[in-house]
Amino acid sequence: MIYPEIQATAEKIAALGKPQRIYLISHKTNHATGQLISFKLALIVSDKTSSISELECFLYAGVDCEYPYDLVLYKQSEWEVLSKDPRTFAWSIRETGGVLYEQGLS
């Protein structure tokens, strides 16, 4: 289940950060109520992105959400390598994460 709050946040991030793809890595909910508590997203960005850390700060500052969220950013070239190696977090994201946004498909 994709919570509307997660999808809305992904869409705001896509509009501001222009990533190539956004994955939902995980989300936490209250076991009793099913209410969303927090979530984590992975962004695949262009190799032309000058600074991953500056983009990350820009997105955190520009995208408000009532739930805490974390971002993990990869440049496209590193994603291509890491997401094929089963020993990496990127591989796990590719295998189990849900795609929330893909450039050109929204």
Secondary structure, DSSP 8 states (H G I E B T S, - for coil): ---HHHHHHHHHHHHHH--SEEEEEEEEE-TTT--EEEEEEEEEE-TT-S-HHHHHHHHHHH---SS-EEEEEEEHHHHHHHTT-TTSHHHHHHHH-EEEEETTT-
